[in-house]
Amino acid sequence: MPLVQVRHAGFMTRVRNLERMREISAVAVKHGFGYLLEHHRLFGLLPRRHKRNAPPPTQRGKHVREMLEELGPTFVKFGQLLSTRPDIIPTDIVQELVMLQDRVRPFDFSTVARVVEEDLGLTLERAFESFDAEPLASASIGQVHRAVLPGGERAVVKVQRPEAAEQIHRDVELLYQFAELVEGRWEVGFSPVGVVEEFSRSIGRELDYLLEARNAARFAANFEDDPKVVIPKVYWQYCSKRVLTIEFLQGPTLNQVEVTALEAEKRKGLAELIASCWFRQILHDGFFHADPHPANIVYLGERGIGLLDFGMVGNLRADDLEEGTKLFLYVMHTDIPGIKRSLRRLGVHWPVSLDEEVTAAIEEAFNRYYGVSLQSVEMGVLLHQVFQIVYSLRLSLASRFLVLDKAILTLEGVVSQLYPSLNLFDFAREHTGELKRRLIDPRRFPTRVQRYAAEYAQVASEYPLQLHDLLEELRTGELEVRYRHTGLEDVTHRLDLITNRLIAALISIALGVTGTAVAIMVEGGPHIGGISVWGVPGFAGSLFFGVWLIYAIIRSGRL
């Protein structure tokens, strides 16, 4: 469910938000976007001293990013979501949105203590043996402190800002109102309200720390058999919706590591471990960490790596894993018909009229690498270009694939920074080898047949309703049939030729018969060889008319 539903917000709700809307408008004008308010005739939101007809900013993407950062946590998070939607956001803006910084000042320690006491029912002194007053990190929704549990375990405690939920709720209401305004007045090619609903669900999950705790526990179970990937333990008795307590991992995060100081062999091993870790999540578990940023990966030396921050995750269905494996193999072998089939099975549909355009777009993407070995091509970039085709043609793509696309690109950036010559195709090939065996495993056939049978049964169950609707439209005369002839031009032209030739032949025969009959049947006047002289003009007239008609057909090019 979305965080808020305000499409039917009352009068008082809208009045209450007017002051915040004016504040947002002032920031937009400050960064050069007052012209948009003018263009859409929203003059009431413009500051009094606003200069009319001011030109738009030259560096549009940079100003959008700075504007969102100034507007606060909700808009920073909204911008981060929009950075995963290149299907609706221009490229220059997307490139800036990926650099959005979630930077805010930490809140005071007394507030931290109050939130912990309200949620856990214990004072800090009773809940923890020690609790650092200085935060390790601070973000828009919460901040992190080091602590020691009564049993001596070292932990980190993430505490949510007490006003975060209320502020985000209010701003999401405003986003809904603005989305309704845009959707009601202008045709923009997508649903702004739908985008805000998606954001509302996403930010609602981030506000629930218990959900993040469950994500961490699920990752721990998935990597239980891999000692090289460490997932921090969750201390459930010290967790709530606004407080998250997990094991402290001793070591620097990757953004704190001086990469060049590591030996080449260690950098290579670290890059391989990170790549293998994420491909296991994506291709095997179907449950992956959606933000493989260097700040979320802890370097544990010989022990391996640790993962942090489980608020953003991606989920893939069993069908996605199978079809995604096929798509990857088709990309590796530049099998364009296979790529198109996989895209359709992954839910990307296009009308028949666009089929040639889709084929041409895929061919163009691969032609950029003509004569180049795929070993030297970045896999994330190539897969991203396949998704870009979907975006450029304004085709719909499920949000889980948008999250996957962004995660793979981020992962590739981390790996290439550690060891540039490492190619993700090699690691993906290792995992897809096992997946290919799973695809043809006879033991999986009953499950697959059962799933397909359920899908076909669902489709079949809808037929009676569809037939009823069709018959009802037929009965009321509302049924519309649209058709278009294609490829019949050549056939029509040939029919014209045949018809005209037939007419010309009939005219020639008719001339002979008619002219002869006229000449013979005229009885009066002198005769030469049994033919009346007065019949000759009639014969000549018939001949002239026929020749002229044939000449006209020849001139038209249709004989």
C-alpha positions as CSV (number, residue, x, y, z in Angstrom):
1,M,0.0,0.0,0.0
2,P,1.2,3.6,-0.7
3,L,2.3,5.6,2.4
4,V,-0.6,8.0,1.9
5,Q,-3.7,8.2,-0.2
6,V,-4.7,11.9,-0.8
7,R,-6.4,11.9,-4.2
8,H,-9.6,12.7,-2.2
9,A,-7.9,15.0,0.3
10,G,-10.3,17.5,1.9
11,F,-10.2,21.3,1.8
12,M,-8.4,21.7,5.0
13,T,-5.6,19.3,4.0
14,R,-4.9,21.4,0.9
15,V,-5.0,24.7,2.8
16,R,-2.6,23.3,5.4
17,N,-0.1,22.4,2.6
18,L,-0.3,25.7,0.8
19,E,2.5,27.3,2.9
20,R,4.9,24.3,2.1
21,M,3.9,24.6,-1.5
22,R,4.9,28.2,-1.6
23,E,8.2,27.3,0.0
24,I,8.8,24.6,-2.7
25,S,7.9,27.2,-5.4
26,A,10.4,29.7,-4.0
27,V,13.2,27.1,-4.1
28,A,12.2,26.2,-7.7
29,V,12.3,29.8,-8.7
30,K,15.7,30.3,-7.0
31,H,17.1,27.5,-9.2
32,G,15.7,28.9,-12.4
33,F,12.5,26.9,-12.8
34,G,10.0,29.8,-12.4
35,Y,9.3,29.7,-16.1
36,L,7.6,26.3,-15.6
37,L,5.1,27.9,-13.1
38,E,4.6,30.8,-15.6
39,H,4.1,28.4,-18.5
40,H,1.4,26.4,-16.6
41,R,-0.2,29.7,-15.3
42,L,0.4,28.9,-11.7
43,F,1.1,32.6,-10.9
44,G,-0.3,32.4,-7.4
45,L,2.7,30.2,-6.3
46,L,5.3,32.7,-7.7
47,P,7.2,34.9,-5.1
48,R,6.2,38.6,-5.3
49,R,9.7,39.7,-6.4
50,H,9.9,37.0,-9.1
51,K,11.3,38.3,-12.4
52,R,8.9,37.3,-15.2
53,N,10.0,35.6,-18.4
54,A,13.4,34.6,-16.9
55,P,15.2,32.1,-19.1
56,P,15.5,28.4,-18.0
57,P,18.8,27.3,-16.4
58,T,21.6,26.3,-18.7
59,Q,22.6,23.3,-16.6
60,R,19.2,21.8,-16.1
61,G,20.2,18.5,-14.5
62,K,22.6,20.2,-12.0
63,H,19.9,22.7,-10.9
64,V,17.3,20.0,-10.5
65,R,19.7,18.0,-8.2
66,E,20.6,21.1,-6.1
67,M,16.9,22.0,-5.9
68,L,15.9,18.6,-4.6
69,E,18.8,18.6,-2.0
70,E,17.6,22.0,-0.7
71,L,14.0,20.8,-0.4
72,G,14.9,18.1,2.0
73,P,14.7,14.3,2.6
74,T,11.4,13.6,0.8
75,F,12.6,15.2,-2.4
76,V,16.0,13.7,-2.2
77,K,14.4,10.2,-1.9
78,F,12.0,11.1,-4.7
79,G,14.9,12.2,-6.9
80,Q,16.7,8.9,-6.2
81,L,13.6,7.0,-7.3
82,L,13.4,9.1,-10.5
83,S,17.1,8.3,-11.2
84,T,15.9,4.7,-11.9
85,R,13.2,5.9,-14.4
86,P,15.1,6.9,-17.6
87,D,11.9,5.9,-19.4
88,I,10.2,9.1,-18.2
89,I,13.1,11.4,-17.1
90,P,15.6,13.0,-19.6
91,T,19.1,11.6,-19.7
92,D,20.9,14.8,-18.6
93,I,18.7,14.9,-15.4
94,V,19.1,11.2,-14.6
95,Q,22.9,11.6,-14.7
96,E,22.7,14.3,-12.0
97,L,20.0,12.5,-9.9
98,V,22.3,9.5,-9.4
99,M,24.6,11.9,-7.5
100,L,22.0,13.1,-5.0
101,Q,23.5,13.4,-1.6
102,D,21.4,12.6,1.5
103,R,23.2,15.1,3.7
104,V,21.6,16.6,6.9
105,R,22.8,17.7,10.3
106,P,22.5,15.1,13.1
107,F,19.8,15.6,15.6
108,D,20.6,16.0,19.3
109,F,21.4,13.1,21.6
110,S,18.4,13.8,23.9
111,T,16.1,13.2,21.0
112,V,17.8,9.9,20.3
113,A,17.3,8.8,23.9
114,R,13.6,9.8,23.8
115,V,12.9,7.8,20.6
116,V,14.7,4.7,22.0
117,E,12.8,4.9,25.3
118,E,9.4,5.4,23.6
119,D,9.9,2.5,21.2
120,L,11.8,-0.1,23.4
121,G,10.2,0.8,26.7
122,L,13.7,1.0,28.2
123,T,16.0,3.9,29.0
124,L,19.4,3.9,27.1
125,E,21.1,3.0,30.4
126,R,19.0,-0.1,30.9
127,A,18.9,-1.2,27.2
128,F,22.6,-0.8,26.5
129,E,25.8,-1.2,28.4
130,S,27.2,1.8,26.5
131,F,25.9,4.1,23.8
132,D,28.0,6.6,21.9
133,A,26.5,10.1,21.8
134,E,28.4,11.0,18.6
135,P,26.7,9.4,15.6
136,L,28.7,7.4,13.1
137,A,26.6,8.7,10.2
138,S,23.5,10.9,9.7
139,A,20.9,10.8,6.9
140,S,17.5,12.3,6.2
141,I,15.5,9.6,7.8
142,G,17.7,8.5,10.7
143,Q,21.2,8.3,12.1
144,V,23.5,5.5,13.3
145,H,25.3,5.2,16.7
146,R,27.7,2.6,18.1
147,A,26.6,0.7,21.2
148,V,27.5,-2.3,23.4
149,L,24.7,-4.7,24.4
150,P,24.4,-6.0,28.0
151,G,26.0,-9.3,26.9
152,G,29.0,-7.5,25.6
153,E,28.2,-7.7,21.9
154,R,29.2,-4.6,19.9
155,A,26.3,-3.2,17.8
156,V,25.2,-0.3,15.7
157,V,21.8,1.3,16.4
158,K,19.9,3.2,13.7
159,V,17.4,5.7,15.2
160,Q,14.7,7.4,13.1
161,R,14.2,11.1,13.3
162,P,11.0,11.7,15.2
163,E,9.6,14.2,12.7
164,A,10.7,12.2,9.6
165,A,7.5,10.3,9.0
166,E,5.2,13.3,9.5
167,Q,7.3,15.5,7.2
168,I,7.5,12.8,4.5
169,H,3.8,12.2,4.8
170,R,3.1,15.9,4.2
171,D,5.4,16.2,1.3
172,V,4.0,13.1,-0.3
173,E,0.6,14.6,-0.1
174,L,1.9,17.6,-2.0
175,L,3.5,15.4,-4.6
176,Y,0.1,13.7,-5.1
177,Q,-1.6,17.0,-5.5
178,F,0.9,18.2,-8.1
179,A,0.7,14.8,-9.9
180,E,-3.1,15.1,-10.1
181,L,-2.7,18.7,-11.5
182,V,-0.3,17.5,-14.2
183,E,-2.3,14.4,-15.1
184,G,-5.6,16.4,-15.3
185,R,-4.3,19.2,-17.5
186,W,-1.6,17.8,-19.8
187,E,-0.7,14.6,-21.7
188,V,2.8,13.6,-20.6
189,G,3.0,10.1,-21.9
190,F,3.0,8.4,-18.4
191,S,1.0,8.5,-15.2
192,P,2.4,11.1,-12.7
193,V,0.1,9.8,-10.0
194,G,1.4,6.3,-10.6
195,V,5.0,7.5,-10.2
196,V,4.0,9.1,-6.8
197,E,2.2,5.9,-5.7
198,E,5.4,3.9,-6.5
199,F,7.5,6.4,-4.5
200,S,4.9,6.4,-1.6
201,R,5.3,2.6,-1.3
202,S,9.1,2.8,-1.5
203,I,9.5,5.5,1.1
204,G,6.9,3.7,3.3
205,R,9.2,0.6,3.3
206,E,12.2,2.7,4.3
207,L,10.4,4.2,7.2
208,D,9.7,0.7,8.7
209,Y,13.0,-0.5,10.3
210,L,11.4,-3.8,11.1
211,L,11.1,-4.5,7.4
212,E,14.9,-3.7,7.0
213,A,15.6,-6.1,9.9
214,R,13.6,-8.9,8.1
215,N,15.6,-8.2,4.9
216,A,18.9,-8.5,6.8
217,A,17.7,-11.8,8.3
218,R,16.8,-13.1,4.9
219,F,20.2,-12.2,3.4
220,A,21.9,-13.9,6.4
221,A,19.9,-17.1,5.7
222,N,20.8,-17.0,2.0
223,F,24.5,-16.6,2.7
224,E,24.7,-19.0,5.6
225,D,26.9,-21.4,3.6
226,D,29.3,-18.7,2.4
227,P,31.9,-17.6,5.1
228,K,33.3,-14.9,2.7
229,V,30.1,-12.9,2.8
230,V,29.1,-11.6,6.3
231,I,25.6,-10.3,7.1
232,P,25.3,-8.5,10.4
233,K,23.2,-10.3,13.0
234,V,19.9,-8.7,14.0
235,Y,19.2,-8.2,17.7
236,W,15.4,-8.4,17.6
237,Q,14.8,-7.5,21.2
238,Y,16.3,-4.0,20.5
239,C,14.3,-3.4,17.3
240,S,11.1,-1.5,16.5
241,K,9.6,0.4,13.6
242,R,11.9,3.4,14.5
243,V,14.9,1.6,16.0
244,L,17.2,-1.0,14.3
245,T,20.0,-2.7,16.2
246,I,22.4,-5.0,14.3
247,E,25.9,-6.4,14.8
248,F,28.8,-4.1,14.3
249,L,31.2,-5.2,11.6
250,Q,34.8,-4.2,12.3
251,G,36.4,-2.8,9.1
252,P,36.3,0.2,6.7
253,T,33.7,0.5,4.0
254,L,35.0,0.5,0.4
255,N,34.7,4.2,0.1
256,Q,37.1,4.5,3.0
257,V,39.7,2.1,1.5
258,E,42.6,3.4,-0.4
259,V,42.2,1.1,-3.4
260,T,45.5,1.9,-4.9
261,A,47.3,0.9,-1.7
262,L,46.0,-2.7,-2.1
263,E,48.1,-5.3,-4.0
264,A,46.8,-6.1,-7.5
265,E,46.0,-9.6,-6.5
266,K,44.0,-8.5,-3.5
267,R,42.1,-6.0,-5.6
268,K,41.3,-8.7,-8.1
269,G,40.1,-11.1,-5.4
270,L,38.0,-8.4,-3.8
271,A,36.4,-7.5,-7.1
272,E,35.7,-11.1,-7.9
273,L,34.1,-11.7,-4.5
274,I,31.8,-8.7,-4.8
275,A,30.7,-9.7,-8.4
276,S,30.1,-13.3,-7.4
277,C,28.2,-12.2,-4.3
278,W,25.7,-10.0,-6.3
279,F,25.3,-12.5,-9.2
280,R,24.4,-15.1,-6.6
281,Q,21.7,-12.8,-5.2
282,I,20.3,-11.9,-8.6
283,L,20.5,-15.2,-10.5
284,H,20.1,-17.7,-7.7
285,D,18.1,-16.2,-4.9
286,G,16.0,-13.7,-6.8
287,F,16.4,-11.4,-3.8
288,F,19.2,-8.8,-4.1
289,H,20.7,-5.8,-2.4
290,A,19.6,-2.9,-4.7
291,D,22.2,-0.4,-3.6
292,P,25.7,-1.9,-4.0
293,H,27.3,1.4,-3.2
294,P,30.9,1.4,-1.8
295,A,29.6,2.8,1.5
296,N,27.4,-0.3,1.9
297,I,30.2,-2.8,1.5
298,V,32.6,-3.4,4.4
299,Y,36.1,-4.7,3.7
300,L,37.0,-7.4,6.2
301,G,40.4,-8.3,4.8
302,E,41.0,-12.0,4.7
303,R,37.5,-12.7,6.1
304,G,35.9,-11.3,3.0
305,I,33.2,-8.6,2.8
306,G,30.2,-7.5,4.8
307,L,27.0,-5.9,3.6
308,L,25.2,-3.0,5.2
309,D,21.9,-1.1,4.7
310,F,19.1,-3.4,3.7
311,G,16.4,-0.9,3.2
312,M,16.6,-1.0,-0.6
313,V,16.2,-4.5,-2.0
314,G,14.9,-6.1,-5.3
315,N,12.8,-9.1,-5.8
316,L,12.7,-11.3,-8.9
317,R,10.1,-14.1,-9.4
318,A,10.9,-17.6,-10.5
319,D,9.8,-16.8,-14.0
320,D,12.0,-13.8,-14.0
321,L,15.1,-15.9,-13.1
322,E,14.4,-18.4,-15.9
323,E,13.6,-15.8,-18.6
324,G,16.4,-13.5,-17.3
325,T,18.9,-16.3,-17.8
326,K,17.6,-16.8,-21.4
327,L,17.8,-13.0,-22.0
328,F,21.4,-12.9,-20.8
329,L,22.3,-15.8,-23.1
330,Y,20.6,-14.2,-26.0
331,V,22.5,-11.0,-25.4
332,M,25.8,-12.9,-25.2
333,H,25.1,-14.5,-28.6
334,T,23.5,-11.4,-30.1
335,D,20.3,-13.4,-30.8
336,I,17.9,-10.6,-31.6
337,P,14.7,-12.8,-32.1
338,G,15.6,-14.4,-28.8
339,I,16.0,-11.0,-27.0
340,K,12.6,-9.9,-28.4
341,R,10.9,-13.2,-27.1
342,S,12.4,-12.8,-23.7
343,L,11.4,-9.1,-23.4
344,R,7.8,-10.1,-24.2
345,R,7.8,-12.9,-21.6
346,L,9.2,-10.4,-19.1
347,G,6.1,-8.3,-19.6
348,V,7.4,-5.8,-22.3
349,H,4.7,-5.7,-25.0
350,W,4.5,-3.6,-28.1
351,P,2.1,-3.4,-31.1
352,V,2.8,-5.3,-34.3
353,S,3.3,-1.9,-36.0
354,L,6.4,-1.3,-33.8
355,D,8.0,-4.7,-34.3
356,E,10.4,-3.5,-37.0
357,E,11.4,-0.5,-34.9
358,V,12.2,-2.7,-31.9
359,T,14.3,-4.9,-34.1
360,A,16.2,-1.9,-35.6
361,A,16.8,-0.5,-32.2
362,I,18.3,-3.7,-30.9
363,E,20.4,-4.1,-34.0
364,E,21.7,-0.5,-33.6
365,A,22.7,-1.3,-29.9
366,F,24.7,-4.3,-31.0
367,N,26.2,-2.6,-34.1
368,R,28.1,-0.3,-31.7
369,Y,30.2,-3.3,-30.8
370,Y,30.6,-4.7,-34.3
371,G,33.9,-6.6,-34.5
372,V,34.5,-6.2,-30.8
373,S,34.7,-9.2,-28.5
374,L,32.0,-9.3,-25.8
375,Q,34.8,-10.0,-23.4
376,S,35.8,-6.3,-23.8
377,V,32.3,-5.0,-23.4
378,E,30.8,-4.0,-20.0
379,M,27.9,-6.3,-19.4
380,G,26.0,-3.8,-17.3
381,V,26.2,-1.2,-20.1
382,L,25.1,-3.8,-22.7
383,L,22.1,-4.9,-20.7
384,H,21.3,-1.3,-19.9
385,Q,21.2,-0.5,-23.6
386,V,18.6,-3.3,-24.0
387,F,16.5,-1.7,-21.3
388,Q,17.2,1.8,-22.9
389,I,15.4,0.5,-26.1
390,V,12.4,-0.2,-23.9
391,Y,12.6,3.3,-22.4
392,S,13.2,5.1,-25.8
393,L,10.1,3.5,-27.4
394,R,8.0,4.4,-24.3
395,L,7.2,0.7,-23.6
396,S,6.3,-0.3,-20.0
397,L,8.8,-2.2,-17.9
398,A,8.1,-3.6,-14.4
399,S,9.7,-1.5,-11.6
400,R,11.7,-4.6,-10.4
401,F,13.7,-4.5,-13.6
402,L,14.4,-0.8,-13.3
403,V,15.8,-1.5,-9.8
404,L,17.8,-4.4,-11.3
405,D,19.2,-2.2,-14.1
406,K,20.4,0.4,-11.7
407,A,21.9,-2.2,-9.3
408,I,23.9,-3.8,-12.1
409,L,25.3,-0.5,-13.3
410,T,26.3,0.5,-9.8
411,L,27.9,-2.9,-9.2
412,E,29.9,-2.6,-12.5
413,G,31.2,0.8,-11.4
414,V,32.4,-0.6,-8.0
415,V,34.1,-3.6,-9.7
416,S,35.8,-1.6,-12.4
417,Q,37.1,0.8,-9.8
418,L,38.7,-2.1,-7.9
419,Y,40.0,-4.0,-11.0
420,P,39.2,-2.4,-14.3
421,S,40.2,-5.5,-16.4
422,L,37.6,-7.7,-14.7
423,N,34.6,-8.4,-16.9
424,L,31.2,-9.3,-15.4
425,F,30.4,-11.6,-18.3
426,D,32.8,-14.1,-16.9
427,F,31.0,-14.3,-13.6
428,A,27.6,-14.2,-15.1
429,R,28.6,-17.1,-17.3
430,E,29.5,-19.3,-14.3
431,H,26.1,-18.7,-12.7
432,T,24.1,-19.1,-15.9
433,G,25.9,-22.4,-16.6
434,E,24.2,-23.9,-13.5
435,L,20.9,-22.1,-14.3
436,K,20.9,-23.6,-17.8
437,R,21.2,-27.1,-16.2
438,R,18.3,-26.2,-14.0
439,L,16.2,-25.1,-17.0
440,I,16.5,-28.6,-18.5
441,D,16.4,-30.5,-15.2
442,P,13.6,-33.1,-15.7
443,R,12.8,-32.8,-12.0
444,R,11.6,-29.2,-12.6
445,F,9.2,-30.1,-15.4
446,P,6.3,-31.0,-13.1
447,T,6.6,-27.6,-11.3
448,R,6.9,-25.8,-14.6
449,V,3.9,-27.6,-16.1
450,Q,1.9,-26.9,-12.9
451,R,2.7,-23.2,-13.2
452,Y,1.8,-23.0,-16.9
453,A,-1.4,-24.9,-16.3
454,A,-2.4,-22.4,-13.6
455,E,-1.6,-19.5,-16.0
456,Y,-3.7,-21.1,-18.8
457,A,-6.5,-21.8,-16.4
458,Q,-6.5,-18.2,-15.3
459,V,-6.6,-17.0,-19.0
460,A,-9.4,-19.5,-19.8
461,S,-11.5,-18.4,-16.8
462,E,-11.5,-14.9,-18.3
463,Y,-12.9,-16.0,-21.7
464,P,-16.6,-16.1,-20.6
465,L,-16.4,-12.5,-19.3
466,Q,-14.7,-11.3,-22.4
467,L,-17.2,-13.2,-24.6
468,H,-20.1,-11.6,-22.6
469,D,-18.6,-8.1,-23.1
470,L,-18.2,-8.8,-26.8
471,L,-21.8,-10.0,-27.2
472,E,-23.1,-7.0,-25.2
473,E,-21.3,-4.6,-27.5
474,L,-22.7,-6.4,-30.5
475,R,-26.2,-6.3,-29.0
476,T,-26.1,-2.6,-28.3
477,G,-24.4,-1.7,-31.5
478,E,-21.3,-0.3,-29.8
479,L,-18.9,-2.8,-31.3
480,E,-16.2,-1.1,-33.4
481,V,-14.1,-2.9,-36.0
482,R,-11.0,-1.2,-37.2
483,Y,-9.0,-2.6,-40.1
484,R,-6.3,-1.5,-42.4
485,H,-5.1,-2.9,-45.7
486,T,-1.4,-3.3,-46.0
487,G,0.6,-4.7,-48.9
488,L,-2.3,-4.5,-51.4
489,E,-0.9,-1.7,-53.5
490,D,0.9,-4.0,-55.9
491,V,-2.1,-6.2,-56.3
492,T,-4.4,-3.2,-57.0
493,H,-1.9,-2.0,-59.7
494,R,-1.8,-5.4,-61.4
495,L,-5.6,-5.6,-61.4
496,D,-5.6,-2.1,-63.1
497,L,-3.3,-3.3,-65.8
498,I,-5.2,-6.5,-66.4
499,T,-8.5,-4.6,-66.6
500,N,-7.2,-1.9,-69.0
501,R,-5.7,-4.5,-71.3
502,L,-9.0,-6.4,-71.3
503,I,-10.8,-3.1,-72.1
504,A,-8.3,-2.3,-74.9
505,A,-8.8,-5.8,-76.4
506,L,-12.6,-5.5,-76.3
507,I,-12.4,-2.0,-77.9
508,S,-10.3,-3.4,-80.7
509,I,-12.8,-6.2,-81.3
510,A,-15.7,-3.8,-81.0
511,L,-14.1,-1.5,-83.5
512,G,-13.7,-4.2,-86.1
513,V,-17.2,-5.5,-85.7
514,T,-18.9,-2.0,-85.4
515,G,-16.9,-0.4,-88.2
516,T,-17.5,-3.3,-90.6
517,A,-21.2,-3.4,-89.7
518,V,-21.6,0.3,-90.3
519,A,-19.8,0.2,-93.7
520,I,-21.8,-2.9,-94.9
521,M,-25.3,-2.0,-93.5
522,V,-25.5,1.5,-95.1
523,E,-27.6,0.9,-98.2
524,G,-27.9,4.4,-99.8
525,G,-25.4,6.1,-102.1
526,P,-22.7,4.8,-104.3
527,H,-21.0,1.5,-103.5
528,I,-17.4,0.5,-104.0
529,G,-16.8,-3.3,-103.9
530,G,-20.2,-3.7,-102.2
531,I,-19.4,-1.2,-99.4
532,S,-21.4,2.0,-99.2
533,V,-19.3,5.2,-99.5
534,W,-21.6,6.8,-96.8
535,G,-20.6,4.1,-94.3
536,V,-16.9,5.0,-94.5
537,P,-17.1,8.1,-92.2
538,G,-18.9,6.1,-89.5
539,F,-16.2,3.4,-89.7
540,A,-13.5,6.1,-89.5
541,G,-15.2,7.8,-86.6
542,S,-15.4,4.5,-84.6
543,L,-11.8,3.7,-85.4
544,F,-10.6,7.2,-84.3
545,F,-12.5,7.0,-81.0
546,G,-11.1,3.5,-80.2
547,V,-7.5,4.5,-81.0
548,W,-7.9,7.6,-78.9
549,L,-9.2,5.6,-75.9
550,I,-6.3,3.1,-76.1
551,Y,-3.8,5.9,-76.4
552,A,-5.2,7.5,-73.3
553,I,-4.8,4.3,-71.3
554,I,-1.2,3.9,-72.5
555,R,-0.4,7.5,-71.5
556,S,-1.7,6.7,-68.0
557,G,0.9,4.0,-67.6
558,R,-1.7,1.4,-66.8
559,L,-1.4,-0.9,-69.8
